[in-house]
C-alpha cells in the first residue's frame, strides 16, 4: 500500500521544490479522461545526485506494440550531490526539500493509483555519511521507502532496459549512463553483457572538483583494455545531458526512441558551449540552470570515451534508470510461466 499523507498540498510542494519539464503543477492535479485511470500503473523514483525524478507508466493492452507507456514524468533539481560530494553529508535544507518532495510524489502516485513502486538512490546518497539516516527519516515522515543501490545494481537496471532493441547481433557496444555522481559502463558483445563497472565520475562531482585523479586513470585504463579486446565499438549513451546534446547538435533522431549523434557533432557543440557562461547558455540555448552547468562535464566524459575507443557515433535512447526500475517492477508482477 502507498503511504497516506494527511493535509498536504501537492501543488505547494511542486511549486516550492521547483517544477520541471516546463509544465505547470496545476496540470497534474486534474487527471483527464485520456489518462485511463483504470489501467495498471507502476512508478519509479530516481534519487540522483543532480535531480530527483518520478516516472509513472501504465500497462498497455496485449495488442499494443509496447507493453508500457509513460503517463507522467516529474524532475526536480534538488542537487543532493552538492552537499554529499562537498560536505560529506546531506544538509538540513536539502533534507527538508527531500521530505517535502517525497510527500508530493506520494500524492501523485495515489492520484494515478499506482499498483507498485520502487525508489532508488544512487551516488550522492551512497556517499553521504547520513544517507541511511536520511532514508529512515524519509520513511518515517512520508512512508516512502528508498533503497540505496550500489553501482552494479544501478548499471543492471539501466542496461536491462530493452537494450536488445538497440544492438545488432555480432556488434560491440559500450553503454554509458552518465549521471551527476557516477558513470555506469557496460560492455555488450554478441548481444550479451561481458563487463560492467561503476565509476565515481559524474557531472556534479566534476563541477565540485571531487573526481580523484586515480579514478580518472582507472576509467581510462579500463576503456583502453576494452578497446584492445573488442573492435569497432559503438557508444550508447543515456542521461538527460546526452539527449540535450543530441538536440543542440541538430543530429537526426532516427526514431522516437533514440537519436544518433556523430562524435564530431558532439565536439562542435561542446566547443560552442564551453567558452560561454552558464547564464549565456541558458539564454542562447534555452537551457535550465541545472542543465546549463552540468552539460559541459557530461560532454567531456563522452568525448573522452570516444577519443579512447575511436567510436564515431553515439546512440542516445530516451531512457534512464527510472525506466529500468519500472520495467523491472513490471516483469516481477508478470505471471510466471510453468
N, C-alpha and C positions, 0 to 999 in steps of 0.2 A: 504494500500500500504506500501511496505517496504521502509525505508529511503534510499535516494540516497547519496552516499559518493563520493565526487569528488577527483580524483588524489590520491588514497590511495592504497598502496600495501599490499594485504593480506599476501603475503609471508613474508614481513618485519615484520608485526605485530605479526604473529605466531612465527617467529623465535626469535624476541626480547622479547616477553612475556613469552616464554617457551613452547615448544611442549610437548604433552602428548601422551600416548598410544604407544610410541616407533615408531611413524610414521613420515616420512619426510613431511614437509609442502608442498613441491612441488607436492606430490601425490594428494593433494586435488584440485589443480588448473587445472587439465586436466581431467574432468569427462569422464569416459569411456562409451561405448555403454551399458554396463551392468547396468548402473545407471538408465536406463529407465526414462529419464528426463521428459517424457510426463505424468508420474504418478503424482497424487496429493500428495503434501508433507506438513507436519506440523512440527513445530520446537518449542523447549523449551530451554530457557536459565535459568540455575540454578545458581544464585549468592550466593554461600555458604561461610562459614567462612574460609574454607581451600582452596577450588578451585572453579573456575567458569567454568561451562560446557555448551556446545552447543550440543543438540541432535536433529537430523533430522530423521524423519521416513516417509516412503511412504505408501500410501494406496494400499493394495493388491486387487487382483480380488476376486469376491464373492466366487470362488471355493477354495480359499486358506484357510488353517487351522487357520491362524492368520490374523486379519484384518489389522495389521500394521507390517512393517519390518524396522529395523534400517538400515539407509544408511550412517550415519555419526555421530561420537561422538568425540568431542574435549574436552579436560580437561586441563586448565591452572591453576597452583597452585599460585594464587595471595596472598592467605592467608590474607584476609581482617581482619580476627579476631585478628591478631597480633596487629593491630592498635586499632580496636574497643574495645577489652577487656582490653588492657593495657593503652591506652591513652584516651579512651572515644570517639574518633572520627577517621575518615579515613583521613590519612595524604596526603600530596601533591604527594609523589611518587606513592603511590597505587592509588590515584585518576587519575593520568596521565596514569598509566598502564591500569586501568579500561576503560578509554575513548578509548585508542588505541585498546584494546581487543574488545570492543563493535563495533568499526568500522570494525574490521576484521570479527566478527561474522555476522554483517550486510551484508558484501560482500558475505560470504559463503551462507547465506540464499537466496541471489539473484541468485547465481550460481545454486542452487537447485530449484529455482522458487517456494519458499515456499508460500503456499496459506495463511497461518496464523501462528502467533507465539505468545508466551507469555513468558515474562521474569519475574522471581520471585526471590526476595532477601529475605534471611532468617535472622538468629540470629545476624550476625555481623552488617548488615545494620539496623536491628531493634534497636540495642543497641547504634549505633553511633549517637552522638549528631548532626552531619551534614548529617545523612542518607538521609533525604528528600531533602536537598540542593544538595547532590551528584546526586540523581535521576534526579533532574531538570537540572543539568549541563550536564549529560549524554544525556538526551532527546534533549537538545539544540545543543550539539556538534555532536551527532551521529544519532538522530532520533529514537533511541531505547527507548521504554517506559518500565520502570521497576516498578513492583508492589512490595512494601514491605509488605509481608504477615505475619499474626500472626501465632502463634504456632498451633492454631486449624485448620486453613486453610492448613498449611503445613502437619499436620497429616492426614487430609482428603485426600489431593492429593496423599500422599504416600500410605495410606491404601486402597484407592479405586482402586488401580492399579491391577485389576484382582486377588485380593486376594482370591476370591472364588475358584480359581483353586488349591489353596494350602491347603485349610482347609476341614476337614471332618465334616459331619453333626453330631451334638451332642458333638463334642470335644471343648476344651477350648484352646485358643491361646493368647499369648502376642506378639504383633507386635512391635518391637523396631527398629526405624530408628535412628541410631547414627551418628550425624554429627559433624562438627567442633565446633559449638556453642551451640547446643541443642540436646536433645534426645526426640523423639516423641514416646509416649507409647500409644498403642491402644489395648483394650481388645475385643476379639471376643469370643462369646459363642452362641451355636445354630445357627451358621452362620450369626450372627448379631453383629454389633458394640454395646457393652454395656458401654464402657467408653473410653475416650481419653483425654490425658493430655500431654502438652509440658513442659519440664524442662530445665532450663539453665545449663545443664550438657553436655558438648561436649569435643571433643578431644583437640582442640586448646585452649579452655577455661581452661581445666585441665592442659595442659602444661604451661599455663600462670599463674597458681595458682589463677584463678579468679572464681572458683566454691565455693560458700558460704557454710559453714557447715550446715546451716539451709536448704539449697536446697537439699543437700545430704540426710539429715534427713527426709525431706518431701518425697523424692523419695523412700527411703527405707520403710517408713511408708505406703505409698500407695501400694507398692509391697506386703507388709505383709498383708494388708487388702484384696487385691485381692486374695492372696493365701488362706486366710481363707475362702473366699466365693466361690472360683472356684477351683475344684480339678483337679489334673493331668494336669497342664498347660504345653503346648509346646511353645517354643520360635521360632518366625520367626524374623530373623534379616536382616536388609538391610543397605547398605552403602558400600563404597569401602573397608573399613578395614575388615569387616567380610568376604567378598568374598576372600580377600587376605589370611586371616587366614585359611579359608577352604582349599585353595590350599597348604599353607605351612604345614598344619597338615596332608596332604595326605588323607583327608577324601574323600569318594566316592561322586562324583557329580551325583546324581541319574538320571538326565536328563540334557539337555542343559539349562533348565530353573532354576534349583535350585540344591543346594548341601545340604547334611545332615552331620553335624559335631557333634560327641559326645562331651559333655561338658568336659570330661576328656582329649580328644584330644586337645581341646582348651587350657585347663590348662597346658598340657605338652608343647604345642607350646609357650605359654606365658612364662613359666619358662625357656625355651630355649632362648627366645629373650630378656627378661628383664635384665639379668646381663651384656649383651654386649653393646658396644657403638653403637650410631646411625650409625657411619661410618662402623663398622663391620657388622651390619645388612644389610647395602647396599651392601657390598662386598659378604658376605656369602649367602645371600638370594635374591640378585638381586632386592632390594627394591629401589625405587626412594627416594631422600632426603625428599620430602614432605609426604612420606608414612612411612618411617623408624622411624620417631619420634612419629607420632600420633597413630601408630598401637598398642603401649603399653597401653595408656589410653583407647583406644577402647576395647581392650581385657579385661581390668579391669572392664569396665562398664558391658559387657556381663557376665563376671564371677560373678559379684555382683548380677545381676538379677538371674542367675542360682542358686547361693547359697541360695538366699532367697526363690525362688519358688520351688526349688527341681527339676527343669527341667533337663532331662538327655541328650537331643539333641537340636541342634539349626538348624532350616531350613533356608537356605540362598539363596533366589532367586536373580537373577541378575537383579534387578530393583531398582529404586530410585525415587526421586522427579521429575526429568526430564521426566521419563516415565509416571508418573502420570499426569503431565502437558499436555503432548502430547495426552494422552488418553482422558483427559478432553476436549481439543480442538476438537479432532476428533468427540466426542459424540455431542458436541454443533453444529457441522456442519451437522450432520445427519438429513435427513428429518424427521419431527415429524409425527408419525402415528396418524391418526384421529380415 
